[in-house]
Amino acid sequence: MGSTLLHVHGIMGKSLCTGECHINILPDLALDLTLDLDTPQNIDSFVASFYEKLLKDDIMAPIFLSDANIDVSAHLPTISLYWQKMLWGDRQYDTNMMKKHRAVNVKKRFKTMHYQRWIGYFEQTAKESFAGEYTEKALRIANAVIHNMESRMVDAGAVNGS
């Protein structure tokens, strides 16, 4: 896995190579901790940085790239829209997030370590680069979502005899 510099829409950034796909990572716009998750650009930067960590993790990357078989370049904008909805009530994201995760969970059972790693990378990304009202809200939402998802997946596994 490597990275190369690129220039997109007048912004210098880098491209993260994850084997077969490339993810365009915005420059670290958030080195100044005064940035909050209050603009689409800041959310895009957050999501890119968060997924860069997930996709470098030997345990988490296969879930996204093999088990879920996501197209990362299409997935990141969708995740950004999800966070715009969760943080500001934006209505562009209208997918049932739990349904998608349940489908992956059938192929590859999520374990406690998966949830812990996910929330750990989320918190790390937020704390290293962002601060403010929306960042704090995102942390609260992420913790509630991951707790909810873990309990529902465990409940689904018990019902399905797994």
N, C-alpha and C positions, 0 to 999 in steps of 0.2 A: 504494500500500500504506500503511495506517495502522494505528493501534492505539487501542483504547478501554479504559477501566477496567471491570472487572467484579468481582463478588463471588460466589465459589463456595465452598460448604461452609465459610463463615466466614473464607475467606482472600481478601484483596484481590489481584487479579491484573490482567492485561490480555488483550485479545483481539487477535491479530495478523491483519490482513486481507491475504490473498494473492490478491486478485482475487475469485474466486468462492467461496472458502471462508474460514472463520475458524478460527484455532487459539487455544485458550485456553492462555495462558502463565502458569505459576505465578509468583508474585512471586519476585524474586531472593533465594531463601532462602539462597543460598550466598555472600553477600558476605563472611561470616565464613569464612575459609579453614580453619576447624576442621571443616567439614562434609566428610564422605566419602560415597562411593557405597555406603552401608551400610544404606539404608532405601529402600522403594519410593518415598517422597515425594522423596528426594534424586535418585533415578534419574529420576523423572518430570520434575523441575526441570532436570536435566542434558539430557535428551532434548529437552525443549521449547526450551531455549536453543540447543542444537546445531542443531535443525531451523530455528529462527528465522534463524540465520546461513545455512544451506544455501538456504532459500527466499528470501532476499534477494539471493542470488548469481545474476547473469544467466545464467551458464553451468549452474549446478547446478539451479536451480528448474525449468526445463523438463523435465529428466529425471524429476523426481518428479511434477510436475503434468501434463505432457503425455504423455511417452513411457511412463512407468509408470502414469500416470493413477490415482495413489493418492488415496484419501480421507484427507486428512491427519488429520482428527479420529479416524478409526479406526486409522490407521497408527501414531500416536505411542504409544498404549497397547501395541500389539503390539511396538514397538521397546523399550519399557520392560521388557516381559516377556522379550524376548530378552536384555537386559543382566542381568536378575535371574537368568536361567539361566546365562549366561556367568560371572557374578561369584560367585554363591552356590549354583549347582546346582539352582535352582528348576525344577520340571518343567512349568510352565504353558505354556511356549512349546514347540511341537512341530512347527514348520514347517521345511521344507527351504529355508533361506535362499539357498543357492547356486542352487537350481532357479529361484527367483523372479528372481534377478538375471540368470541366463542368459537368461530369457525377455525381459527388458528389453534386454539386450545384443544380442539378435537384431534388435530394432527400431532401436535406437540404439547403435552401437558405442561402448563406453566407451573413453576415451583416457587416456593417462598423466596428463594434467592433471586429469581427473575424480577419479582416485584421490588425487592430490596435494592437491586442494582438499578432498576429503572428510576425509582424515587431518589436514590443516591446521586445519580448523574443529573437528574432534574434540579435537585437542590444545589449541587455543586455549580452547575451552569448559572443558576440564578444568583447565587451568592458571590461568584467570582466576577460577574460582569454587570449586574443590574441591581437597582434599589428603587424603592418607592411603593406607592399605594398599589399599583397594578402587579408589581412583582410579588408583593406580599399576598395579594389575592390569588395569584397564580400558584404560589406555594401551598396555600390552604386548599385550593381546588385540586391540585395534583395529589396531595395527601388523601383527600376524601375520595377522589376517583380511584386511586390505586388500592385503597382499603376496600372500597365497594367492589371493585373488579375482583380482587383476591377472594373476598367472601362469596361472591356470586359464582366464581369459577369453582371454588371448593364445594359449594352447595350443589352445583351442576354435576360435578364429579361424583359426589355421594349419591345423587339421584340416578345417575347413569351407571352406577356400580363400579366406578373407577377408584 
